[in-house]
Amino acid sequence: MARLTAAAKNLEPGKARHAFRRGINKAGDKTYTATKRTVAKQVGLSQKQTEAKGGLRRVRANYSALEYLIISRGGHISLKEFKARQIAKGVSAAPWGIRRVFASTFGLSAGKLGGHVFKRAGAARFPIAKLFGPAIPREIVKDASRAAFVETVARELPPKIEHEIRRLMKGTAS
């Protein structure tokens, strides 16, 4: 980073910020993709579902804020999203990418209560409690998805910024 900062001082005023913004955005886009791919595998959903259910979005760097944000909002995802199906012993679903049987549970068809998975909360017929799987905002900051984020940033950010500085200096940066 010291070498990049020294090279950026040789640029015209305002050009260094332009180079940093472009480099941050290019590295950020690669990091977003790697993180989304990893967290999708970690929770057991497709990347498209992960983006929709986890409220994943990105805020790219601009001239006033040289930061790239990956934002995830939302709560726990209903068990029905994990390919849930009714079997004799309960409901079989695959949260966290591992198929297992949730004993003494039942799934209501799509016409009745949206096809969610339920478990009786007591001995009587009612009340029933809806079952949930992972929450993407929690999963994105731990284990493999966190490692993918840190590793991708460390690998991508310095070369991308250096490339943008060299591009603006027409390859004359040392």
Secondary structure, 3 states (H helix, E strand, C coil): CHHHHHHHHCCCCCHHHHHHHHHHHHHHHHHHHHHHHHHHHHHCCCHHHHHHHCCCEEECCCCCCCCCEEECCCCEEEHHHCCCEEECCEEEECHHHCCEEEECEEECCCCCHHHCEEEECCCCCCCEEECEEEEHHHHCCCHHHHHHHHHHHHHHHHHHHHHHHHHHCCCCCC
